[in-house]
């Protein structure tokens, strides 16, 4: 059952987790002087499409086999521009793309997946990724989504879930997860996501995909 979105609730849900994080950090995007804008990526701006493809390829080069060249990355960007998906880019004050986020619906629109999320190396740890996720949360919430989720692969032994048999004690492994080499799952945890599962061997033996999800219309529970 899908319920109509509460726009005020969507606003609160999208920004509450980031407000806590910004308070902890004592700074915001504006205080960084970034002049960040987040806008739709559209087919009529081939220059921005190409820039997003270059960003995706560069960010995952050596980390993932999903986009082995710029052309495959460009195809991913083009596919994100279909009417049933969301594609948003972060542009700095100089007009350069510093981040890109895509999303697609499932379960009749109740659930949306983040795919992909990428930030340019020089702009990381400056709030760009958080801003993109915030922006996406608000959009999908207003479209009636209840849950936002992401898969975060571990292909390089960055957590203790890698190179082990997760079938032996899947839930115990999740409870005991440790970040060994800066895996991005902790980024999602800081934004209010929860690890809801893993897919063992998703990228080959001992290379799992970590599933994280966040309920973005929490007050709806019990009100149906």
Secondary structure, 3 states (H helix, E strand, C coil): CCCCCCHHHHHHHHHHHHHHHHHHHCCCCHHHCCCCEEEECCCCCHHHHHHHHHHHHHHHCCCCCCCCCHHHHHHHHHHCCCCCEEEEEEECCCCCEEEEEEEEEEHHHCEEEEEEEEECHHHCCCCHHHHHHHHHHHHHHHCCCCEEEEEEECCCCCECCCCCCCCCCHHHHHHCCCECCCCCHHHHHHCCCEEEEEECCCCCCCCCEEEEEEECCHHHCCCC
